[in-house]
Amino acid sequence: MIYPTIDQLTEGKFNRYELVVGVAKGARIVTDEYVEMRSRAQKMIENHETDKPLSALIDPEYKDQKAVKIAIAKLVDGEFKMVRSED
């Protein structure tokens, strides 16, 4: 079973297409955060600011899960919000 369900994610306000677009945009934000986190960690290692391995300097949530799954979790938690733009 998939949790959360599509009905829980859309809350009756958005259709499935809008949900897919919203989650994809959220996943892109998550991916950008991961890339930034990784580049900061690599610079710290190159500048000998830390003796920790790269994997220890990256948030485990970002390292161990897919960007789409993180984006859905952030949508459920309220960290990401879907807003319909009015034309």
BALOBA-1460 file (C-alpha; in Angstrom, 3 decimals):
// residues 87
<rec num="1" residu="m" x="0.000" y="0.000" z="0.000"/>
<rec num="2" residu="i" x="1.233" y="3.461" z="-0.863"/>
<rec num="3" residu="y" x="1.288" y="5.980" z="1.945"/>
<rec num="4" residu="p" x="0.128" y="8.673" z="1.761"/>
<rec num="5" residu="t" x="-2.603" y="8.075" z="-0.759"/>
<rec num="6" residu="i" x="-3.156" y="10.380" z="-3.722"/>
<rec num="7" residu="d" x="-6.429" y="11.561" z="-2.166"/>
<rec num="8" residu="q" x="-4.607" y="12.561" z="1.020"/>
<rec num="9" residu="l" x="-1.976" y="14.442" z="-0.951"/>
<rec num="10" residu="t" x="-4.388" y="16.324" z="-3.186"/>
<rec num="11" residu="e" x="-6.876" y="17.083" z="-0.381"/>
<rec num="12" residu="g" x="-9.512" y="17.478" z="-3.071"/>
<rec num="13" residu="k" x="-7.930" y="20.764" z="-4.185"/>
<rec num="14" residu="f" x="-5.626" y="19.506" z="-6.930"/>
<rec num="15" residu="n" x="-5.905" y="16.892" z="-9.635"/>
<rec num="16" residu="r" x="-3.326" y="14.146" z="-10.185"/>
<rec num="17" residu="y" x="-1.510" y="16.040" z="-12.919"/>
<rec num="18" residu="e" x="-1.025" y="19.062" z="-10.660"/>
<rec num="19" residu="l" x="0.195" y="16.756" z="-7.908"/>
<rec num="20" residu="v" x="2.801" y="15.184" z="-10.204"/>
<rec num="21" residu="v" x="4.051" y="18.605" z="-11.303"/>
<rec num="22" residu="g" x="4.180" y="19.842" z="-7.689"/>
<rec num="23" residu="v" x="6.077" y="16.782" z="-6.440"/>
<rec num="24" residu="a" x="8.495" y="17.016" z="-9.379"/>
<rec num="25" residu="k" x="9.255" y="20.646" z="-8.516"/>
<rec num="26" residu="g" x="9.744" y="19.657" z="-4.878"/>
<rec num="27" residu="a" x="12.071" y="16.820" z="-5.893"/>
<rec num="28" residu="r" x="14.129" y="19.315" z="-7.903"/>
<rec num="29" residu="i" x="14.474" y="21.513" z="-4.807"/>
<rec num="30" residu="v" x="15.556" y="18.483" z="-2.763"/>
<rec num="31" residu="t" x="18.100" y="17.512" z="-5.428"/>
<rec num="32" residu="d" x="19.511" y="21.040" z="-5.480"/>
<rec num="33" residu="e" x="19.841" y="20.975" z="-1.671"/>
<rec num="34" residu="y" x="21.671" y="17.641" z="-1.871"/>
<rec num="35" residu="v" x="24.085" y="18.923" z="-4.532"/>
<rec num="36" residu="e" x="24.827" y="22.020" z="-2.451"/>
<rec num="37" residu="m" x="25.334" y="19.933" z="0.700"/>
<rec num="38" residu="r" x="27.685" y="17.563" z="-1.136"/>
<rec num="39" residu="s" x="29.756" y="20.368" z="-2.669"/>
<rec num="40" residu="r" x="30.165" y="22.033" z="0.749"/>
<rec num="41" residu="a" x="31.267" y="18.707" z="2.219"/>
<rec num="42" residu="q" x="33.780" y="18.125" z="-0.591"/>
<rec num="43" residu="k" x="35.259" y="21.614" z="-0.086"/>
<rec num="44" residu="m" x="35.616" y="20.927" z="3.634"/>
<rec num="45" residu="i" x="37.481" y="17.699" z="2.879"/>
<rec num="46" residu="e" x="39.710" y="19.341" z="0.251"/>
<rec num="47" residu="n" x="40.576" y="22.210" z="2.635"/>
<rec num="48" residu="h" x="41.344" y="19.715" z="5.440"/>
<rec num="49" residu="e" x="38.705" y="21.305" z="7.680"/>
<rec num="50" residu="t" x="37.464" y="17.882" z="8.771"/>
<rec num="51" residu="d" x="38.663" y="14.314" z="8.896"/>
<rec num="52" residu="k" x="35.185" y="12.826" z="8.474"/>
<rec num="53" residu="p" x="34.300" y="10.908" z="5.304"/>
<rec num="54" residu="l" x="31.986" y="12.473" z="2.748"/>
<rec num="55" residu="s" x="29.083" y="10.223" z="3.688"/>
<rec num="56" residu="a" x="29.208" y="11.423" z="7.302"/>
<rec num="57" residu="l" x="28.922" y="15.077" z="6.266"/>
<rec num="58" residu="i" x="25.711" y="14.642" z="4.250"/>
<rec num="59" residu="d" x="22.289" y="14.496" z="5.897"/>
<rec num="60" residu="p" x="21.264" y="10.803" z="6.021"/>
<rec num="61" residu="e" x="17.748" y="11.613" z="4.817"/>
<rec num="62" residu="y" x="19.107" y="13.084" z="1.589"/>
<rec num="63" residu="k" x="21.738" y="10.394" z="1.191"/>
<rec num="64" residu="d" x="19.547" y="7.334" z="1.778"/>
<rec num="65" residu="q" x="16.221" y="8.251" z="0.147"/>
<rec num="66" residu="k" x="15.052" y="9.222" z="-3.312"/>
<rec num="67" residu="a" x="14.289" y="12.886" z="-3.972"/>
<rec num="68" residu="v" x="10.650" y="12.151" z="-4.881"/>
<rec num="69" residu="k" x="10.050" y="10.330" z="-1.607"/>
<rec num="70" residu="i" x="11.562" y="13.216" z="0.369"/>
<rec num="71" residu="a" x="9.467" y="15.725" z="-1.592"/>
<rec num="72" residu="i" x="6.272" y="13.788" z="-0.829"/>
<rec num="73" residu="a" x="7.193" y="13.605" z="2.861"/>
<rec num="74" residu="k" x="7.825" y="17.355" z="2.948"/>
<rec num="75" residu="l" x="4.491" y="17.958" z="1.223"/>
<rec num="76" residu="v" x="2.714" y="15.851" z="3.843"/>
<rec num="77" residu="d" x="4.582" y="17.562" z="6.712"/>
<rec num="78" residu="g" x="3.705" y="21.004" z="5.377"/>
<rec num="79" residu="e" x="7.262" y="22.053" z="4.542"/>
<rec num="80" residu="f" x="6.261" y="22.246" z="0.870"/>
<rec num="81" residu="k" x="2.930" y="23.678" z="-0.199"/>
<rec num="82" residu="m" x="1.177" y="23.448" z="-3.523"/>
<rec num="83" residu="v" x="-0.274" y="26.704" z="-4.755"/>
<rec num="84" residu="r" x="-2.413" y="27.082" z="-7.835"/>
<rec num="85" residu="s" x="-1.447" y="30.143" z="-9.827"/>
<rec num="86" residu="e" x="-4.397" y="32.206" z="-10.971"/>
<rec num="87" residu="d" x="-4.193" y="33.375" z="-14.580"/>
